[in-house]
Structure formats: structure tokens, C-alpha cells
Amino acid sequence: MQLLLSMLLFAVFSANVGLGSYFNSAFLNDIGEMLVLSGAAVLFVFAILKKEADAKK
């Protein structure tokens, strides 16, 4: 679940960067972009830690 949410947030970040660079119409400001990317990173870390804990069992 966390991995899918992380991928979704990263896709939103990538879409924002792509739209901003090609069409100059980014839909997130700098703070929103930082929060989306940070959220993706945190969810990715949670997913990896959970998979490692499950593998040790």
C-alpha cells in the first residue's frame, strides 16, 4: 500500500516537473512540490522497512 502511494506521489511530482518544463504550466508551487516529493520519499522508506521486517520473519 505504501509503495503504491509512493509511486502515485512520485508520478504527480514528475507530471508537475514535465508540465512546468515543456508547457510552462506547473500546477504545484515550490512548497507543494517539496511536500509531494518528501511524502513520496517517506512512504518509500516505510514500504522498504516493512518489506525487510516481513522478510526477517
N, C-alpha and C positions, 0 to 999 in steps of 0.2 A: 504494500500500500504506500509506504513512504517513498519507495523507489519510483513508483508511477507519478506521485505528486511532484517529486523532484524533477522528473523528466518533463512534466507539464509546465512547471515554473521555468525551467530552462528553455523550453520551446517559446514561452511568452517573451522571455528575455531576448532570445535570438530573433524572434519576429520584430520586436521593437528595434533592435540594432539594425536589422535588414531594412526595415521601412525607413528608419532615420537616415541610413547611408545612401539608399538608392532613390527614395522619393522625398526625402526631407520632411517626413510627416510622422515622427515618432509619437507614440501615444502615452509614453511614460516620461516624467521628468527625471532629473538626476537622482533624486531621493527614492522615487518609486523604482527606478532601475536597480539601485543598490539594494533595496529591500527584497526585490524579486530574486536577484542573484544570491543574496545571503540566505534567503529561505530555501532556495534550491540546494545550496551547499550544506546547510544544516540538515535538511531532510535526507540528503545523500549519505551524510555521515551516520545518521540514525539507522538508515537501512543497512549499511555495511556492518555496523556494530551488532545489529540484530542478527544478521546472517552469520557473523562469526560466533555469536553466542549459541545459535542453533547448531552450528557445526561442531561445537565442543561437546554437545550433549550426546 
